[in-house]
Amino acid sequence: MSRITVVWALLVLATLASFTLRHGAAMGFRTATVTILVIALIKVRYVMLDFMELRFAPRALRMLSEGWIVLVGSILVSLFLRNAQ
Amino acid sequence: MIDVGQEPETYRQSQGALNQSFGLINTVLMLSSSWFVARALRAARSAQGAAASALFGCAALCGLCFGIVKFFEWRAAFAAGHTVNTSNFFMYYFVFTGIHFMHVLIGMGLLAAMAIYSRSAILGERQLRILEGGSCFWHVVDVLWIILFALFYLIRM
């Protein structure tokens, strides 16, 4: 199986995992939500690395893109933690 | 998150009205369409015009299915009386998924064009760059949906 296909399979699995988590039964809603957000950003990362071929891009571009993912992820998680009651 | 975070009850209630299964199906459709696009690009690079064309076509088909699911999803929401004015959550939901869907439509047009364009096995550097550009557009549409899916359907306020 090619790398692209393996990545796709893992993305679908990650989606199913997040979907199961949303019931929040396994862990508190705060932990569940942060986990869901982190999984989403990891999914975005692999779409960028392997589907958008960021893996083979110039280092500067790759660092910028990964930096963006970390930035957006941090903002979303902190906004959630600040606003969730 | 800031706005609707002030009203967690509304968030939970409105979110509860969303069809989670439709959201899940749409996410898998988006991921699969990106998978097809990635494979199509690889085929185009190896001068496999027919394969590339078919794969871009499959991606466009996934986009079409996404649209069909979205249609049923929104129709159900309207039937239940939910509109842009129902709550802040629903305002954001319809606006963001609506704008996203407009980009899906644009992307489908691009994919159809790329399916036709990639048929010819003789693709030079310039042609490949064009295919890469169109592919990137579609992948970003996928990335946006991954985030929207998490924010609207999955997270718990």
gemmi code that builds the backbone of each chain (N, CA, C; Angstrom):
import gemmi

chains = {
    "A": [
        ("MET", (0.847, -1.199, 0.000), (0.000, 0.000, 0.000), (0.875, 1.237, 0.000)),
        ("SER", (0.526, 2.167, -0.831), (1.344, 3.371, -0.913), (1.138, 4.231, 0.328)),
        ("ARG", (2.078, 5.122, 0.512), (2.030, 5.998, 1.677), (0.738, 6.810, 1.719)),
        ("ILE", (0.353, 7.300, 0.528), (-0.867, 8.117, 0.438), (-2.071, 7.349, 0.956)),
        ("THR", (-2.150, 6.075, 0.589), (-3.287, 5.259, 1.011), (-3.252, 4.979, 2.513)),
        ("VAL", (-2.047, 4.743, 3.037), (-1.909, 4.512, 4.481), (-2.362, 5.758, 5.238)),
        ("VAL", (-1.923, 6.916, 4.763), (-2.311, 8.180, 5.404), (-3.825, 8.344, 5.377)),
        ("TRP", (-4.429, 8.053, 4.239), (-5.886, 8.165, 4.122), (-6.583, 7.271, 5.143)),
        ("ALA", (-6.129, 6.023, 5.256), (-6.735, 5.077, 6.189), (-6.617, 5.597, 7.620)),
        ("LEU", (-5.438, 6.140, 7.964), (-5.230, 6.670, 9.314), (-6.103, 7.896, 9.563)),
        ("LEU", (-6.280, 8.724, 8.530), (-7.142, 9.909, 8.666), (-8.574, 9.488, 8.964)),
        ("VAL", (-9.042, 8.468, 8.260), (-10.409, 7.989, 8.483), (-10.527, 7.419, 9.893)),
        ("LEU", (-9.525, 6.657, 10.326), (-9.538, 6.101, 11.682), (-9.550, 7.213, 12.724)),
        ("ALA", (-8.731, 8.235, 12.511), (-8.679, 9.369, 13.438), (-10.038, 10.048, 13.506)),
        ("THR", (-10.710, 10.130, 12.352), (-12.041, 10.735, 12.303), (-13.020, 9.924, 13.136)),
        ("LEU", (-12.976, 8.618, 12.973), (-13.869, 7.751, 13.737), (-13.571, 7.852, 15.227)),
        ("ALA", (-12.286, 7.926, 15.567), (-11.894, 8.052, 16.977), (-12.472, 9.335, 17.571)),
        ("SER", (-12.320, 10.449, 16.858), (-12.863, 11.728, 17.335), (-14.361, 11.632, 17.489)),
        ("PHE", (-14.997, 10.987, 16.522), (-16.445, 10.863, 16.524), (-16.914, 10.108, 17.762)),
        ("THR", (-16.189, 9.061, 18.134), (-16.546, 8.283, 19.316), (-16.328, 9.106, 20.573)),
        ("LEU", (-15.254, 9.884, 20.580), (-14.908, 10.705, 21.736), (-15.957, 11.742, 22.070)),
        ("ARG", (-16.703, 12.181, 21.062), (-17.572, 13.327, 21.275), (-18.661, 13.032, 22.269)),
        ("HIS", (-18.917, 11.763, 22.524), (-19.935, 11.442, 23.518), (-19.469, 11.853, 24.899)),
        ("GLY", (-18.158, 12.045, 25.025), (-17.639, 12.553, 26.281), (-17.790, 11.619, 27.460)),
        ("ALA", (-18.239, 10.405, 27.197), (-18.468, 9.488, 28.312), (-17.157, 8.993, 28.891)),
        ("ALA", (-16.183, 8.769, 27.983), (-14.916, 8.204, 28.426), (-14.116, 9.189, 29.284)),
        ("MET", (-14.179, 10.460, 28.944), (-13.428, 11.454, 29.707), (-14.288, 12.700, 29.826)),
        ("GLY", (-13.923, 13.614, 30.684), (-14.713, 14.829, 30.850), (-14.796, 15.583, 29.529)),
        ("PHE", (-15.790, 16.486, 29.409), (-15.972, 17.163, 28.130), (-14.788, 18.034, 27.768)),
        ("ARG", (-14.108, 18.561, 28.789), (-12.943, 19.412, 28.501), (-11.839, 18.616, 27.843)),
        ("THR", (-11.494, 17.479, 28.444), (-10.434, 16.646, 27.886), (-10.834, 16.148, 26.498)),
        ("ALA", (-12.103, 15.732, 26.380), (-12.576, 15.219, 25.093), (-12.430, 16.276, 24.007)),
        ("THR", (-12.852, 17.508, 24.327), (-12.793, 18.576, 23.320), (-11.370, 18.909, 22.930)),
        ("VAL", (-10.487, 19.028, 23.931), (-9.092, 19.342, 23.601), (-8.507, 18.227, 22.733)),
        ("THR", (-8.830, 16.984, 23.084), (-8.333, 15.848, 22.292), (-8.859, 15.919, 20.866)),
        ("ILE", (-10.162, 16.226, 20.738), (-10.752, 16.330, 19.405), (-10.061, 17.415, 18.588)),
        ("LEU", (-9.801, 18.555, 19.221), (-9.139, 19.654, 18.510), (-7.726, 19.256, 18.090)),
        ("VAL", (-7.006, 18.601, 19.011), (-5.637, 18.185, 18.696), (-5.633, 17.162, 17.555)),
        ("ILE", (-6.556, 16.204, 17.628), (-6.646, 15.204, 16.546), (-6.928, 15.902, 15.220)),
        ("ALA", (-7.833, 16.884, 15.240), (-8.166, 17.606, 14.007), (-6.914, 18.259, 13.422)),
        ("LEU", (-6.117, 18.898, 14.301), (-4.919, 19.566, 13.802), (-3.873, 18.563, 13.298)),
        ("ILE", (-3.829, 17.405, 13.929), (-2.901, 16.365, 13.450), (-3.349, 15.892, 12.073)),
        ("LYS", (-4.677, 15.745, 11.899), (-5.199, 15.354, 10.589), (-4.804, 16.387, 9.540)),
        ("VAL", (-4.977, 17.669, 9.906), (-4.602, 18.746, 8.978), (-3.130, 18.620, 8.621)),
        ("ARG", (-2.307, 18.324, 9.619), (-0.869, 18.199, 9.386), (-0.565, 17.133, 8.353)),
        ("TYR", (-1.212, 15.962, 8.483), (-0.916, 14.892, 7.530), (-1.490, 15.153, 6.147)),
        ("VAL", (-2.623, 15.868, 6.077), (-3.119, 16.260, 4.754), (-2.081, 17.161, 4.099)),
        ("MET", (-1.516, 18.071, 4.889), (-0.495, 18.973, 4.341), (0.788, 18.234, 3.974)),
        ("LEU", (1.246, 17.360, 4.855), (2.529, 16.690, 4.625), (2.485, 15.720, 3.448)),
        ("ASP", (1.432, 14.890, 3.405), (1.438, 13.818, 2.412), (0.533, 14.048, 1.207)),
        ("PHE", (-0.625, 14.697, 1.401), (-1.474, 14.964, 0.240), (-0.980, 16.207, -0.493)),
        ("MET", (-0.604, 17.223, 0.280), (-0.134, 18.457, -0.342), (1.375, 18.434, -0.547)),
        ("GLU", (1.983, 17.326, -0.219), (3.400, 17.097, -0.478), (4.320, 18.090, 0.224)),
        ("LEU", (3.907, 18.528, 1.391), (4.737, 19.467, 2.150), (6.045, 18.815, 2.580)),
        ("ARG", (6.005, 17.499, 2.687), (7.196, 16.745, 3.069), (8.375, 17.045, 2.149)),
        ("PHE", (8.050, 17.313, 0.877), (9.109, 17.510, -0.106), (9.304, 18.985, -0.447)),
        ("ALA", (8.655, 19.835, 0.331), (8.735, 21.264, 0.040), (9.992, 21.869, 0.662)),
        ("PRO", (10.377, 23.056, 0.208), (11.524, 23.740, 0.808), (11.294, 23.929, 2.305)),
        ("ARG", (12.345, 23.837, 3.053), (12.259, 23.866, 4.507), (11.472, 25.069, 5.042)),
        ("ALA", (11.721, 26.221, 4.449), (11.054, 27.437, 4.921), (9.540, 27.305, 4.822)),
        ("LEU", (9.087, 26.792, 3.674), (7.655, 26.624, 3.470), (7.074, 25.629, 4.456)),
        ("ARG", (7.819, 24.557, 4.660), (7.346, 23.534, 5.584), (7.249, 24.082, 7.002)),
        ("MET", (8.278, 24.824, 7.407), (8.269, 25.363, 8.770), (7.134, 26.361, 8.954)),
        ("LEU", (6.908, 27.169, 7.928), (5.814, 28.147, 7.976), (4.472, 27.433, 8.141)),
        ("SER", (4.266, 26.382, 7.359), (3.001, 25.653, 7.387), (2.802, 24.940, 8.721)),
        ("GLU", (3.846, 24.267, 9.192), (3.723, 23.566, 10.470), (3.519, 24.588, 11.586)),
        ("GLY", (4.189, 25.716, 11.455), (4.034, 26.790, 12.439), (2.607, 27.280, 12.475)),
        ("TRP", (1.998, 27.417, 11.298), (0.601, 27.845, 11.212), (-0.318, 26.866, 11.935)),
        ("ILE", (-0.046, 25.578, 11.727), (-0.867, 24.545, 12.366), (-0.764, 24.666, 13.884)),
        ("VAL", (0.462, 24.817, 14.368), (0.665, 24.941, 15.819), (-0.023, 26.196, 16.340)),
        ("LEU", (0.092, 27.287, 15.594), (-0.522, 28.557, 16.000), (-2.036, 28.432, 16.079)),
        ("VAL", (-2.648, 27.961, 15.003), (-4.104, 27.811, 14.971), (-4.560, 26.860, 16.062)),
        ("GLY", (-3.837, 25.759, 16.235), (-4.179, 24.789, 17.272), (-4.135, 25.416, 18.654)),
        ("SER", (-3.070, 26.162, 18.918), (-2.930, 26.797, 20.232), (-4.054, 27.792, 20.473)),
        ("ILE", (-4.368, 28.574, 19.462), (-5.436, 29.566, 19.606), (-6.763, 28.885, 19.894)),
        ("LEU", (-7.081, 27.845, 19.125), (-8.364, 27.154, 19.319), (-8.455, 26.534, 20.706)),
        ("VAL", (-7.388, 25.845, 21.115), (-7.423, 25.191, 22.421), (-7.516, 26.213, 23.541)),
        ("SER", (-6.745, 27.290, 23.453), (-6.793, 28.272, 24.542), (-8.115, 29.024, 24.560)),
        ("LEU", (-8.676, 29.319, 23.380), (-9.989, 29.972, 23.344), (-11.023, 29.070, 24.007)),
        ("PHE", (-10.938, 27.791, 23.698), (-11.888, 26.860, 24.286), (-11.746, 26.824, 25.804)),
        ("LEU", (-10.502, 26.644, 26.271), (-10.292, 26.516, 27.710), (-10.693, 27.787, 28.451)),
        ("ARG", (-10.494, 28.925, 27.801), (-10.870, 30.189, 28.434), (-12.375, 30.368, 28.484)),
        ("ASN", (-13.058, 29.886, 27.453), (-14.490, 30.160, 27.340), (-15.396, 29.039, 27.812)),
        ("ALA", (-14.854, 27.846, 27.941), (-15.693, 26.726, 28.370), (-15.976, 26.861, 29.854)),
        ("GLN", (-17.239, 26.680, 30.195), (-17.595, 26.864, 31.602), (-17.720, 25.577, 32.396)),
    ],
    "B": [
        ("MET", (-16.167, 30.654, 18.898), (-15.932, 30.005, 20.191), (-16.112, 31.000, 21.315)),
        ("ILE", (-15.685, 32.243, 21.062), (-15.841, 33.275, 22.084), (-17.317, 33.624, 22.207)),
        ("ASP", (-17.916, 33.911, 21.057), (-19.297, 34.335, 21.015), (-20.242, 33.268, 21.554)),
        ("VAL", (-20.179, 32.110, 20.930), (-21.110, 31.057, 21.316), (-20.679, 30.417, 22.621)),
        ("GLY", (-19.416, 30.613, 22.996), (-18.932, 30.062, 24.258), (-19.622, 30.708, 25.442)),
        ("GLN", (-20.159, 31.918, 25.216), (-20.879, 32.598, 26.291), (-22.196, 31.911, 26.575)),
        ("GLU", (-22.654, 31.115, 25.595), (-23.959, 30.481, 25.777), (-23.840, 28.977, 25.570)),
        ("PRO", (-23.187, 28.305, 26.507), (-22.955, 26.866, 26.312), (-24.223, 26.050, 26.148)),
        ("GLU", (-25.286, 26.489, 26.819), (-26.534, 25.733, 26.694), (-27.040, 25.756, 25.259)),
        ("THR", (-26.989, 26.966, 24.679), (-27.408, 27.110, 23.281), (-26.544, 26.255, 22.378)),
        ("TYR", (-25.210, 26.297, 22.668), (-24.266, 25.516, 21.866), (-24.683, 24.053, 21.883)),
        ("ARG", (-24.873, 23.532, 23.103), (-25.217, 22.116, 23.240), (-26.535, 21.796, 22.556)),
        ("GLN", (-27.509, 22.685, 22.761), (-28.828, 22.444, 22.172), (-28.775, 22.467, 20.652)),
        ("SER", (-28.194, 23.557, 20.128), (-28.116, 23.701, 18.678), (-27.283, 22.587, 18.064)),
        ("GLN", (-26.156, 22.295, 18.724), (-25.287, 21.241, 18.215), (-26.031, 19.909, 18.190)),
        ("GLY", (-26.874, 19.714, 19.221), (-27.634, 18.481, 19.306), (-28.593, 18.311, 18.139)),
        ("ALA", (-28.937, 19.445, 17.508), (-29.862, 19.379, 16.379), (-29.157, 19.019, 15.083)),
        ("LEU", (-27.840, 19.045, 15.100), (-27.106, 18.707, 13.887), (-27.115, 17.206, 13.669)),
        ("ASN", (-27.104, 16.815, 12.430), (-27.049, 15.390, 12.121), (-25.591, 14.955, 12.097)),
        ("GLN", (-25.185, 14.292, 13.177), (-23.793, 13.889, 13.326), (-23.348, 12.904, 12.260)),
        ("SER", (-24.252, 11.992, 11.896), (-23.891, 10.983, 10.893), (-23.584, 11.634, 9.558)),
        ("PHE", (-24.405, 12.634, 9.199), (-24.159, 13.344, 7.943), (-22.789, 14.023, 7.994)),
        ("GLY", (-22.490, 14.596, 9.150), (-21.201, 15.265, 9.308), (-20.054, 14.293, 9.140)),
        ("LEU", (-20.205, 13.115, 9.748), (-19.169, 12.090, 9.674), (-18.982, 11.618, 8.236)),
        ("ILE", (-20.112, 11.334, 7.571), (-20.045, 10.873, 6.172), (-19.339, 11.924, 5.323)),
        ("ASN", (-19.715, 13.194, 5.521), (-19.101, 14.266, 4.739), (-17.605, 14.373, 4.981)),
        ("THR", (-17.184, 14.141, 6.226), (-15.746, 14.204, 6.516), (-15.017, 13.092, 5.794)),
        ("VAL", (-15.581, 11.889, 5.832), (-14.940, 10.766, 5.134), (-14.916, 11.034, 3.624)),
        ("LEU", (-15.983, 11.658, 3.105), (-16.023, 11.997, 1.677), (-14.924, 12.995, 1.320)),
        ("MET", (-14.764, 13.997, 2.156), (-13.725, 15.008, 1.918), (-12.342, 14.383, 1.950)),
        ("LEU", (-12.086, 13.560, 2.970), (-10.772, 12.913, 3.089), (-10.510, 12.021, 1.870)),
        ("SER", (-11.540, 11.290, 1.459), (-11.377, 10.385, 0.320), (-11.130, 11.161, -0.965)),
        ("SER", (-11.827, 12.289, -1.111), (-11.622, 13.076, -2.330), (-10.190, 13.592, -2.393)),
        ("SER", (-9.629, 13.980, -1.248), (-8.233, 14.431, -1.220), (-7.293, 13.284, -1.560)),
        ("TRP", (-7.654, 12.097, -1.098), (-6.859, 10.907, -1.396), (-6.827, 10.681, -2.911)),
        ("PHE", (-8.013, 10.785, -3.537), (-8.093, 10.617, -4.991), (-7.240, 11.665, -5.698)),
        ("VAL", (-7.317, 12.912, -5.224), (-6.559, 13.990, -5.855), (-5.049, 13.737, -5.747)),
        ("ALA", (-4.604, 13.286, -4.569), (-3.173, 13.016, -4.380), (-2.716, 11.914, -5.339)),
        ("ARG", (-3.555, 10.894, -5.468), (-3.205, 9.801, -6.373), (-3.249, 10.265, -7.821)),
        ("ALA", (-4.221, 11.111, -8.135), (-4.339, 11.609, -9.509), (-3.084, 12.373, -9.915)),
        ("LEU", (-2.602, 13.205, -8.997), (-1.411, 14.003, -9.291), (-0.212, 13.110, -9.555)),
        ("ARG", (-0.082, 12.062, -8.726), (1.022, 11.129, -8.917), (0.920, 10.449, -10.271)),
        ("ALA", (-0.314, 10.060, -10.642), (-0.514, 9.403, -11.936), (-0.147, 10.363, -13.066)),
        ("ALA", (-0.558, 11.625, -12.922), (-0.264, 12.619, -13.955), (1.246, 12.767, -14.141)),
        ("ARG", (1.976, 12.723, -13.028), (3.436, 12.866, -13.107), (4.076, 11.689, -13.818)),
        ("SER", (3.470, 10.488, -13.668), (4.031, 9.314, -14.345), (3.419, 9.135, -15.725)),
        ("ALA", (2.877, 10.217, -16.265), (2.312, 10.207, -17.622), (1.185, 9.193, -17.792)),
        ("GLN", (0.462, 8.901, -16.703), (-0.689, 7.996, -16.819), (-1.948, 8.850, -16.924)),
        ("GLY", (-2.141, 9.413, -18.108), (-3.227, 10.359, -18.317), (-4.602, 9.810, -18.005)),
        ("ALA", (-4.870, 8.598, -18.452), (-6.201, 8.023, -18.238), (-6.478, 7.834, -16.754)),
        ("ALA", (-5.486, 7.313, -16.035), (-5.655, 7.092, -14.592), (-5.852, 8.419, -13.873)),
        ("ALA", (-5.013, 9.391, -14.211), (-5.102, 10.709, -13.572), (-6.490, 11.294, -13.781)),
        ("SER", (-6.959, 11.218, -15.027), (-8.267, 11.763, -15.355), (-9.374, 11.088, -14.551)),
        ("ALA", (-9.307, 9.758, -14.486), (-10.327, 9.008, -13.735), (-10.292, 9.370, -12.258)),
        ("LEU", (-9.088, 9.508, -11.711), (-8.956, 9.814, -10.282), (-9.467, 11.214, -9.958)),
        ("PHE", (-9.168, 12.187, -10.823), (-9.720, 13.531, -10.606), (-11.242, 13.469, -10.673)),
        ("GLY", (-11.732, 12.619, -11.575), (-13.170, 12.439, -11.705), (-13.779, 11.867, -10.432)),
        ("CYS", (-13.093, 10.874, -9.844), (-13.576, 10.284, -8.595), (-13.631, 11.328, -7.490)),
        ("ALA", (-12.616, 12.181, -7.457), (-12.581, 13.230, -6.442), (-13.780, 14.162, -6.609)),
        ("ALA", (-14.066, 14.523, -7.854), (-15.201, 15.398, -8.130), (-16.504, 14.724, -7.708)),
        ("LEU", (-16.565, 13.416, -7.923), (-17.746, 12.640, -7.529), (-17.946, 12.687, -6.013)),
        ("CYS", (-16.848, 12.573, -5.286), (-16.918, 12.688, -3.825), (-17.469, 14.059, -3.452)),
        ("GLY", (-17.031, 15.072, -4.158), (-17.520, 16.417, -3.918), (-19.008, 16.508, -4.164)),
        ("LEU", (-19.446, 15.846, -5.218), (-20.871, 15.831, -5.538), (-21.668, 15.149, -4.422)),
        ("CYS", (-21.171, 14.012, -3.942), (-21.838, 13.298, -2.851), (-21.885, 14.168, -1.606)),
        ("PHE", (-20.787, 14.887, -1.355), (-20.738, 15.819, -0.223), (-21.883, 16.824, -0.342)),
        ("GLY", (-22.068, 17.328, -1.548), (-23.127, 18.296, -1.795), (-24.512, 17.709, -1.563)),
        ("ILE", (-24.691, 16.475, -1.997), (-25.983, 15.814, -1.829), (-26.295, 15.624, -0.351)),
        ("VAL", (-25.298, 15.164, 0.416), (-25.486, 14.983, 1.858), (-25.812, 16.323, 2.506)),
        ("LYS", (-25.082, 17.355, 2.100), (-25.292, 18.705, 2.635), (-26.705, 19.176, 2.355)),
        ("PHE", (-27.197, 18.869, 1.150), (-28.550, 19.258, 0.779), (-29.550, 18.640, 1.734)),
        ("PHE", (-29.427, 17.326, 1.988), (-30.357, 16.658, 2.889), (-30.218, 17.166, 4.314)),
        ("GLU", (-28.989, 17.452, 4.676), (-28.722, 17.933, 6.023), (-29.391, 19.287, 6.270)),
        ("TRP", (-29.190, 20.210, 5.326), (-29.777, 21.541, 5.469), (-31.302, 21.494, 5.368)),
        ("ARG", (-31.783, 20.618, 4.505), (-33.230, 20.501, 4.336), (-33.870, 20.046, 5.640)),
        ("ALA", (-33.204, 19.078, 6.296), (-33.716, 18.595, 7.575), (-33.680, 19.704, 8.616)),
        ("ALA", (-32.603, 20.482, 8.596), (-32.474, 21.576, 9.565), (-33.578, 22.612, 9.359)),
        ("PHE", (-33.817, 22.977, 8.095), (-34.873, 23.961, 7.816), (-36.237, 23.409, 8.208)),
        ("ALA", (-36.429, 22.121, 7.917), (-37.716, 21.488, 8.244), (-37.965, 21.508, 9.741)),
        ("ALA", (-36.872, 21.404, 10.525), (-37.017, 21.429, 11.976), (-37.116, 22.865, 12.490)),
        ("GLY", (-37.119, 23.798, 11.563), (-37.282, 25.200, 11.950), (-36.003, 25.937, 12.288)),
        ("HIS", (-34.859, 25.349, 11.934), (-33.601, 26.032, 12.248), (-33.157, 26.873, 11.074)),
        ("THR", (-32.902, 28.122, 11.332), (-32.377, 28.976, 10.276), (-31.202, 29.771, 10.828)),
        ("VAL", (-30.710, 30.697, 10.001), (-29.601, 31.547, 10.417), (-29.964, 32.332, 11.672)),
        ("ASN", (-31.246, 32.571, 11.854), (-31.688, 33.398, 12.979), (-32.002, 32.627, 14.251)),
        ("THR", (-31.945, 31.297, 14.167), (-32.321, 30.489, 15.325), (-31.442, 30.758, 16.539)),
        ("SER", (-30.155, 30.801, 16.313), (-29.230, 31.042, 17.429), (-27.895, 31.449, 16.830)),
        ("ASN", (-26.994, 31.918, 17.703), (-25.659, 32.283, 17.222), (-24.954, 31.080, 16.613)),
        ("PHE", (-25.124, 29.954, 17.285), (-24.487, 28.726, 16.783), (-24.926, 28.466, 15.353)),
        ("PHE", (-26.262, 28.515, 15.137), (-26.760, 28.228, 13.800), (-26.371, 29.282, 12.792)),
        ("MET", (-26.259, 30.526, 13.236), (-25.800, 31.568, 12.323), (-24.405, 31.225, 11.819)),
        ("TYR", (-23.505, 30.937, 12.766), (-22.136, 30.587, 12.392), (-22.120, 29.311, 11.555)),
        ("TYR", (-22.928, 28.346, 11.963), (-22.954, 27.062, 11.274), (-23.319, 27.241, 9.804)),
        ("PHE", (-24.451, 27.888, 9.536), (-24.895, 28.052, 8.160), (-23.923, 28.913, 7.353)),
        ("VAL", (-23.434, 29.985, 7.964), (-22.513, 30.871, 7.236), (-21.221, 30.143, 6.876)),
        ("PHE", (-20.600, 29.505, 7.875), (-19.320, 28.846, 7.601), (-19.453, 27.642, 6.681)),
        ("THR", (-20.443, 26.779, 6.949), (-20.561, 25.617, 6.069), (-21.069, 26.042, 4.687)),
        ("GLY", (-21.824, 27.139, 4.646), (-22.280, 27.651, 3.358), (-21.123, 28.168, 2.513)),
        ("ILE", (-20.279, 28.986, 3.138), (-19.108, 29.502, 2.425), (-18.193, 28.346, 2.023)),
        ("HIS", (-18.048, 27.383, 2.934), (-17.216, 26.222, 2.613), (-17.770, 25.517, 1.384)),
        ("PHE", (-19.112, 25.343, 1.361), (-19.712, 24.634, 0.245), (-19.525, 25.375, -1.081)),
        ("MET", (-19.544, 26.696, -1.019), (-19.283, 27.464, -2.248), (-17.903, 27.116, -2.795)),
        ("HIS", (-16.954, 26.945, -1.871), (-15.608, 26.575, -2.303), (-15.565, 25.146, -2.816)),
        ("VAL", (-16.418, 24.285, -2.254), (-16.513, 22.914, -2.767), (-16.974, 22.959, -4.223)),
        ("LEU", (-17.957, 23.817, -4.497), (-18.473, 23.929, -5.866), (-17.388, 24.430, -6.823)),
        ("ILE", (-16.668, 25.468, -6.394), (-15.560, 25.976, -7.217), (-14.553, 24.858, -7.453)),
        ("GLY", (-14.225, 24.147, -6.359), (-13.264, 23.054, -6.443), (-13.707, 21.965, -7.397)),
        ("MET", (-15.012, 21.667, -7.382), (-15.518, 20.634, -8.283), (-15.342, 21.055, -9.733)),
        ("GLY", (-15.548, 22.343, -9.985), (-15.320, 22.845, -11.334), (-13.861, 22.648, -11.726)),
        ("LEU", (-12.962, 22.992, -10.806), (-11.526, 22.825, -11.060), (-11.181, 21.362, -11.299)),
        ("LEU", (-11.756, 20.469, -10.468), (-11.462, 19.044, -10.610), (-11.936, 18.523, -11.963)),
        ("ALA", (-13.129, 18.956, -12.367), (-13.645, 18.520, -13.665), (-12.699, 18.990, -14.779)),
        ("ALA", (-12.276, 20.252, -14.673), (-11.351, 20.793, -15.665), (-10.045, 20.006, -15.669)),
        ("MET", (-9.556, 19.670, -14.473), (-8.293, 18.932, -14.386), (-8.449, 17.513, -14.922)),
        ("ALA", (-9.640, 16.944, -14.741), (-9.882, 15.596, -15.257), (-9.739, 15.607, -16.782)),
        ("ILE", (-10.298, 16.640, -17.396), (-10.210, 16.749, -18.852), (-8.773, 17.070, -19.262)),
        ("TYR", (-8.177, 18.007, -18.547), (-6.835, 18.497, -18.850), (-5.767, 17.409, -18.757)),
        ("SER", (-5.932, 16.513, -17.777), (-4.882, 15.529, -17.530), (-4.976, 14.313, -18.442)),
        ("ARG", (-6.020, 14.275, -19.281), (-6.196, 13.110, -20.146), (-4.983, 12.873, -21.032)),
        ("SER", (-4.471, 13.961, -21.560), (-3.318, 13.827, -22.438), (-2.119, 13.387, -21.618)),
        ("ALA", (-1.490, 12.298, -22.001), (-0.393, 11.760, -21.213), (0.844, 12.634, -21.269)),
        ("ILE", (0.902, 13.500, -22.271), (2.099, 14.330, -22.414), (1.923, 15.614, -21.620)),
        ("LEU", (2.373, 15.594, -20.377), (2.209, 16.780, -19.547), (3.568, 17.367, -19.213)),
        ("GLY", (3.766, 18.606, -19.638), (5.027, 19.278, -19.351), (5.041, 19.864, -17.962)),
        ("GLU", (6.150, 20.504, -17.617), (6.299, 21.104, -16.293), (5.174, 22.073, -15.985)),
        ("ARG", (4.872, 22.923, -16.969), (3.883, 23.973, -16.759), (2.508, 23.371, -16.464)),
        ("GLN", (2.171, 22.317, -17.249), (0.870, 21.683, -17.050), (0.787, 21.044, -15.665)),
        ("LEU", (1.898, 20.426, -15.252), (1.899, 19.797, -13.934), (1.745, 20.830, -12.824)),
        ("ARG", (2.354, 21.994, -13.003), (2.219, 23.052, -11.991), (0.760, 23.449, -11.850)),
        ("ILE", (0.057, 23.525, -13.000), (-1.357, 23.887, -12.965), (-2.144, 22.837, -12.201)),
        ("LEU", (-1.851, 21.577, -12.460), (-2.545, 20.500, -11.747), (-2.237, 20.561, -10.244)),
        ("GLU", (-0.992, 20.864, -9.932), (-0.617, 20.954, -8.514), (-1.381, 22.085, -7.833)),
        ("GLY", (-1.521, 23.197, -8.543), (-2.241, 24.340, -7.981), (-3.692, 23.996, -7.687)),
        ("GLY", (-4.348, 23.390, -8.690), (-5.734, 22.997, -8.504), (-5.883, 21.986, -7.374)),
        ("SER", (-4.935, 21.066, -7.293), (-4.964, 20.052, -6.233), (-4.841, 20.706, -4.865)),
        ("CYS", (-3.953, 21.683, -4.757), (-3.771, 22.374, -3.475), (-5.057, 23.064, -3.047)),
        ("PHE", (-5.737, 23.682, -4.005), (-7.008, 24.338, -3.676), (-7.940, 23.326, -3.027)),
        ("TRP", (-8.045, 22.153, -3.654), (-8.965, 21.145, -3.117), (-8.532, 20.663, -1.736)),
        ("HIS", (-7.236, 20.469, -1.541), (-6.760, 20.000, -0.237), (-7.071, 21.016, 0.853)),
        ("VAL", (-6.982, 22.295, 0.530), (-7.310, 23.325, 1.516), (-8.792, 23.266, 1.861)),
        ("VAL", (-9.628, 22.995, 0.854), (-11.061, 22.828, 1.115), (-11.271, 21.674, 2.099)),
        ("ASP", (-10.490, 20.614, 1.936), (-10.551, 19.460, 2.844), (-10.099, 19.863, 4.245)),
        ("VAL", (-8.966, 20.567, 4.314), (-8.423, 21.018, 5.604), (-9.448, 21.862, 6.359)),
        ("LEU", (-10.097, 22.777, 5.641), (-11.100, 23.638, 6.278), (-12.248, 22.803, 6.822)),
        ("TRP", (-12.669, 21.809, 6.062), (-13.782, 20.986, 6.538), (-13.399, 20.194, 7.789)),
        ("ILE", (-12.158, 19.680, 7.817), (-11.697, 18.936, 8.991), (-11.861, 19.792, 10.238)),
        ("ILE", (-11.469, 21.064, 10.123), (-11.577, 21.966, 11.263), (-13.041, 22.314, 11.563)),
        ("LEU", (-13.823, 22.591, 10.517), (-15.233, 22.929, 10.738), (-15.984, 21.764, 11.384)),
        ("PHE", (-15.702, 20.566, 10.915), (-16.346, 19.373, 11.459), (-16.075, 19.267, 12.955)),
        ("ALA", (-14.809, 19.463, 13.326), (-14.442, 19.385, 14.744), (-15.165, 20.473, 15.542)),
        ("LEU", (-15.145, 21.695, 15.043), (-15.706, 22.812, 15.791), (-17.222, 22.759, 15.928)),
        ("PHE", (-17.922, 22.413, 14.853), (-19.382, 22.462, 14.925), (-20.008, 21.162, 15.401)),
        ("TYR", (-19.481, 20.027, 14.925), (-20.142, 18.776, 15.240), (-19.609, 18.101, 16.492)),
        ("LEU", (-18.307, 18.171, 16.682), (-17.686, 17.301, 17.684), (-17.441, 17.884, 19.064)),
        ("ILE", (-16.909, 19.127, 19.105), (-16.467, 19.598, 20.419), (-17.643, 19.878, 21.346)),
        ("ARG", (-17.344, 19.758, 22.632), (-18.379, 19.987, 23.640), (-18.014, 21.250, 24.413)),
        ("MET", (-18.943, 22.177, 24.420), (-18.667, 23.395, 25.211), (-19.130, 23.195, 26.641)),
    ],
}
model = gemmi.Model(1)
for chain_id, residues in chains.items():
    chain = gemmi.Chain(chain_id)
    for i, (resn, *xyz) in enumerate(residues, 1):
        res = gemmi.Residue()
        res.name, res.seqid = resn, gemmi.SeqId(i, " ")
        for name, pos in zip(("N", "CA", "C"), xyz):
            atom = gemmi.Atom()
            atom.name, atom.element = name, gemmi.Element(name[0])
            atom.pos, atom.b_iso = gemmi.Position(*pos), 0.0
            res.add_atom(atom)
        chain.add_residue(res)
    model.add_chain(chain)
structure = gemmi.Structure()
structure.add_model(model)
structure.setup_entities()
